[in-house]
C-alpha cells in the first residue's frame, strides 16, 4: 500500500459503512472487515420475523455497496484481538492485518439484564439469522395450532380472561384463526388483531374504551 495510510474498519454495520463512505475522497486505503459479507438493515428485521419481507430484502452485499469506491476493500473475517502497540489486527484464521488507523464498529450484543432463563428461551432480534429463527418458530407454532387449536386456546383464553377481569369487562372478544391455507408464509396483519370497544361496568359504555391487545383463538 506504499506510504498511503491504511485504515481498518471492524464491522459493516451503519457505523462502519458510514466511516468508509466518508473516506471516499481521503487519500487513504480502507479495509472493511466483518464476519458476514452483507450489511443488515436492522430496522426492518421485525418484518423478516413476521414474514412481511424475505431475508434477502434486508441484507445488502458489502462489496456491491463499495464497487464505485476504489479505496475500499472488503474482507470477510472474524477479529479475535488487537495488538495495539504493534498496530495489528488478529483474525480467527490466524492471519494478521496491520493498520495505521483503527475504527472499531462491531455493533452491540444482546443484553438480557441478568433475567433468569432469558438467554435460554428468549428470541433476540439483532441479526438476520435471529429474524429467520424467530420467523420459523412463529410459523411452526401457527402450524401446530392449525393441527390442534387447543394449543393456543388454553393459554390465549386464560390471558383474555385475565385482561377482561383487570378491566372489569364481560364480553368474550372476537375469534381469530390464522389463515395458513391462503397465505402460508404470512402472519395475520395487525389490523385483524384490533378489537372493538368493550362494554364494561353495569351495562354502561366506559368513558375510555378498552382496546384488546390479544385475540383468542376459539
C-alpha positions in Angstrom: 0.0 0.0 0.0 3.1 2.2 -0.1 3.1 5.3 2.1 -0.7 5.7 1.9 -2.2 5.4 5.4 -4.1 2.2 6.0 -7.5 2.4 7.8 -9.0 -0.8 9.1 -12.7 -0.7 10.0 -14.1 -3.6 12.0 -17.8 -4.0 11.5 -20.0 -3.5 8.4 -23.0 -2.0 10.3 -24.3 1.5 10.0 -21.2 2.9 11.8 -18.6 1.1 9.8 -20.3 1.8 6.5 -20.7 5.5 7.4 -17.0 5.9 8.2 -15.9 4.1 5.0 -18.2 6.3 2.8 -16.8 9.5 4.5 -13.3 8.4 3.5 -14.2 8.2 -0.2 -12.2 11.3 -1.1 -9.5 11.0 1.5 -6.0 9.7 0.5 -6.2 6.5 2.5 -6.7 2.8 1.8 -9.6 1.3 3.7 -10.1 -2.3 4.7 -13.6 -3.1 5.9 -13.8 -6.3 8.0 -17.0 -8.2 9.0 -17.8 -11.8 9.8 -20.6 -11.6 7.2 -20.3 -10.4 3.6 -23.6 -8.5 3.8 -24.9 -5.5 5.7 -28.1 -6.0 7.7 -30.7 -3.2 7.7 -31.7 -3.8 11.3 -34.8 -1.5 11.5 -36.6 -4.0 9.2 -35.7 -7.2 11.0 -39.1 -7.4 12.6 -40.6 -7.6 9.1 -38.5 -10.6 8.3 -39.5 -12.2 11.6 -43.2 -11.7 10.7 -42.9 -12.9 7.1 -43.6 -9.5 5.6 -40.2 -9.4 4.0 -37.7 -12.0 2.7 -34.4 -12.3 4.4 -32.6 -11.0 1.3 -34.7 -7.9 1.3 -32.8 -6.5 4.4 -29.3 -7.8 3.5 -27.1 -5.9 1.1 -23.8 -7.3 -0.2 -21.0 -5.1 1.2 -18.8 -5.4 -1.8 -21.6 -4.2 -4.1 -22.1 -1.2 -1.9 -18.5 0.0 -2.5 -18.0 -1.1 -6.1 -17.6 2.5 -7.1 -15.2 3.5 -4.2 -11.8 2.4 -5.3 -10.0 3.0 -1.9 -12.2 0.4 0.0 -11.7 -3.3 0.0 -13.7 -5.8 2.0 -12.5 -8.9 3.9 -14.9 -11.4 5.5 -13.2 -12.5 8.7 -13.7 -12.6 12.4 -11.5 -10.4 14.6 -10.2 -12.2 17.7 -7.9 -9.5 19.1 -6.0 -6.3 18.6 -2.3 -5.7 19.1 -2.4 -2.0 19.9 1.4 -1.4 20.3 2.1 -3.4 17.1 -0.8 -1.8 15.2 -2.0 -5.3 14.1 -5.4 -7.0 13.9 -5.6 -10.7 14.8 -8.0 -12.7 12.8 -9.7 -16.1 13.6 -7.9 -17.8 10.7 -4.5 -17.0 12.1 -3.7 -14.1 9.8 -2.9 -10.5 10.8 -3.6 -7.1 9.3 -1.5 -4.1 10.0 -3.1 -0.7 10.3 -2.3 3.0 10.8 -5.7 3.9 12.0 -8.3 1.5 13.5 -12.0 2.0 13.7 -14.0 -0.4 16.0 -17.6 -0.5 14.9 -18.5 -4.1 15.8 -22.0 -3.3 17.0 -23.8 -4.5 20.1 -24.6 -7.8 21.7 -27.8 -8.9 23.4 -28.2 -7.8 27.0 -30.6 -10.0 29.0 -30.1 -7.8 32.1 -29.5 -11.0 34.2 -33.1 -12.1 33.7 -33.2 -15.8 34.6 -33.9 -18.1 31.7 -33.9 -15.3 29.1 -30.7 -16.4 27.4 -32.0 -20.0 27.1 -35.6 -19.2 26.0 -35.9 -15.7 24.6 -35.6 -14.8 20.9 -33.3 -11.9 20.3 -33.7 -9.7 17.2 -30.3 -8.3 16.4 -29.1 -10.3 13.4 -30.6 -11.6 10.2 -30.4 -15.2 11.5 -32.2 -14.1 14.6 -35.1 -12.9 12.5 -35.2 -16.1 10.4 -35.1 -18.2 13.6 -38.0 -16.2 15.1 -40.0 -16.3 11.9 -39.6 -20.1 11.7 -40.6 -20.5 15.3 -43.7 -18.4 14.9 -44.8 -20.3 11.8 -44.1 -23.6 13.5 -46.5 -22.7 16.3 -49.2 -21.5 14.0 -48.9 -24.7 12.0 -49.2 -26.6 15.3 -52.2 -24.6 16.3 -53.8 -25.3 12.9 -53.5 -29.0 13.7 -54.6 -28.7 17.3 -56.3 -25.3 18.1 -56.3 -26.1 21.9 -52.6 -25.4 21.9 -53.5 -21.7 21.7 -57.0 -21.8 23.2 -55.8 -22.9 26.6 -53.3 -20.2 27.0 -54.9 -17.5 24.9 -58.4 -17.7 26.5 -56.9 -17.6 30.0 -54.9 -14.5 29.0 -58.1 -12.8 27.7 -60.0 -13.7 30.8 -57.3 -12.0 32.9 -57.4 -9.0 30.7 -61.1 -8.7 31.0 -61.1 -9.2 34.7 -58.4 -6.5 35.1 -60.7 -4.0 33.2 -64.0 -5.2 34.6 -65.2 -6.3 31.2 -67.6 -9.1 30.3 -67.5 -9.7 26.6 -65.6 -12.6 25.2 -64.0 -10.9 22.2 -63.7 -11.8 18.6 -62.2 -15.0 17.5 -59.1 -15.1 15.3 -57.7 -18.1 13.5 -54.6 -17.8 11.3 -55.3 -18.3 7.6 -52.4 -20.6 6.8 -54.1 -22.1 3.7 -54.4 -19.0 1.7 -51.2 -17.4 2.8 -48.9 -20.0 4.4 -45.9 -17.7 4.7 -47.6 -14.7 6.3 -49.0 -13.9 9.7 -52.3 -12.2 10.4 -51.9 -8.4 10.0 -52.1 -6.0 12.9 -55.5 -4.7 11.8 -57.0 -8.1 12.3 -55.9 -8.2 15.9 -57.7 -5.0 16.9 -60.9 -5.4 18.9 -63.9 -3.1 19.1 -64.8 -1.1 22.2 -65.7 -3.3 25.2 -68.8 -2.7 27.4 -67.7 -2.5 31.0 -69.2 -1.9 34.3 -73.0 -2.2 34.9 -74.0 -2.3 31.2 -72.8 1.2 30.5 -70.1 2.0 28.0 -66.8 3.0 29.6 -65.8 6.6 29.1 -62.4 5.4 28.0 -62.8 2.4 25.6 -60.6 -0.6 26.2 -58.8 -1.9 23.2 -58.0 -5.6 23.2 -54.3 -6.4 22.7 -54.9 -10.1 22.2 -57.4 -12.1 20.1 -58.5 -15.5 21.4 -58.4 -18.5 19.0 -61.5 -20.5 19.5 
